[in-house]
Amino acid sequence: MASCAVDGGCPSDYIAVSIAILSMIFLIAKSILPFLIHKVPTAKGSAFWIPVIQIIASFNFLLSIVMAVNFLKYKKSRWWLSCYVWAVWVEGPLGFGLLMSCRIAQVFQLYFVFVKRRLPPIRSHIFLPLILLPWIAGAAFIHMKKPLNYRCHMGTYWIIPVVFLHSFYVAVLVGFTGAIRHIEFRFDELRDIWQGILVSASLIGVWVSAYILNEVHDDISWLQVASRFLLLITASILVLVFFSISISQPLFSQISLRKREPLEFKTMGQALGIPESGLLLQRDQAVVIDPNEPLDKLLLNKRFRQSFMAFADSCLAGESVHFYEEVHELGKIPLDDPVRRIYMARHIINKYIISGAAMEVNISHRIRQEILTTTDLTHPDLFTNALNELIQLMKMNLAKDYWSSMYFLKFKEEASMRSNSHEMDQTTGYNFSPRLSSVHATDDPFHQDHFVRGSAYDVHDSYPQNTMNQDV
């Protein structure tokens, strides 16, 4: 026992290392499987790289403990096996510090988006290094003073500031979370964050206790073996809980990927419960489309908009029409429901406005900056100027070709058939229609679940010019 307590390689050490490896495998699988199984599209920007950095930080945190606390038998003869590389830099700024900083950056975004109702003034790739600076400064100071002994342990005098630094970052996370406690989030973000904090704080308490025992009482063999075993086990559970409890990334306006959340939502509008979002209802009446009418008026008709969108997608230029569709959905959310409006506005900005977005629209730099620097994400005219520019582009490019395309001919034919069917239904009555009476809901290819008008949410369109309250 005394030999392996100093040199490493006790049976309990290998058990702890095996559990750490399994936890990393489970963590990576949990983050990748939704994209492989459910074919979820890969996020862009900070929505993608912050979770990736969290996985890297978790790996660094566990590996640094294994390398610095004598779990394995190896000679520390090379510089890259130094205690200061693993116990100071990899465990601190690149491990636990980076893991905490990523979560603080996420809650910082939630605070600005939902409390301040604006995009954060500092981008995540700038905020993350800033919040990490105390860890870097502390690691550099320890490296210069060199307080570690040959077993990578430090005295009580140095343990106090190190534990304080760990506790300080937990306190910052709790502070930001407390500032958003009054927000009624749509996807249970606040509950997930509080669960993560409570579970993680408990584990961090156990981990710090084991860390102190391992550092101070290095003359007691059994205590060394037991404390480092507990140290790695709690760290393994910590990274799993801390990362996966809010795997859905709701602060980036993505629909949750957790099993308890429904997966049938195809649009953010449906996820937010916007009435009849994206649905073509069987009861919609046919409307005669006049090519001489202004395009912005024609696009108010949902069936025309769907046909025009299909044509634009076939020309690889459908971003503008999809943008119109989602802004139209945003207009249905009442102004007295700011949380849902923020969700939808943030989703539109991430998908269409920011540079390099998945479906970035072609608007002027001035209009783009007006949206990105807005002080009110709930403003009813947030996307009005951008929409006006895109409608002008669609008039000059897509609209002229659409009227001579097969998509318009097919739209006219379907409109004519619906018109004839509607006249027949008025004559004979719906209850006597063989087509409708013989098709059950589960077999009807046109059947869609939708909200009934007059439900808990009132429908209001804010664009264009509040001229219509629903799709024609």
Buried (B, 14 or more C-beta within 10 A) or exposed (E): EEEBBEBBBBEBBEEBBEBBEEBBEEBEEBBEEBEEEEEBEEBBBBBEBBBEBBBBBBBBBBBBBBBBBBBEEEEBEEEEEBBBBBBBBBBBBBBBBBBBBBBBBBBBBBBBBBEEBBBBEBBBEEBBEEBBEBBBEBBEEBBEEEBBEEBBBBEEEBBEEBBEBBBEBBEBBBEBBEBBEEBEBBBBBBEBBBBBBEBBBBBBEBBBBBBBBBBBEBEEBEBBBBBBBBBBBBBBBBBBBBBBBBBBBBBBBBBBBBEEBEEEBEBBBBBBBBBBBBBEEEEBEBBEBEEEEEBBBBBBBBBBBBBBBBBBBEEEBBBBBBBBBBBBBBBBBEEEBBBBBBBBBBBBBBBBBBEEBBEBBEBEEEBBEBBEEBEBBBBBEBBBBBBBBBBEBBEEBBBEEBEEBEBBEEBEEEBEEBBEBBEEBEEEEEEEBEEBEEBEEEEEEEEEEBBEEEEEBBBBBBBBEEEBEEBB
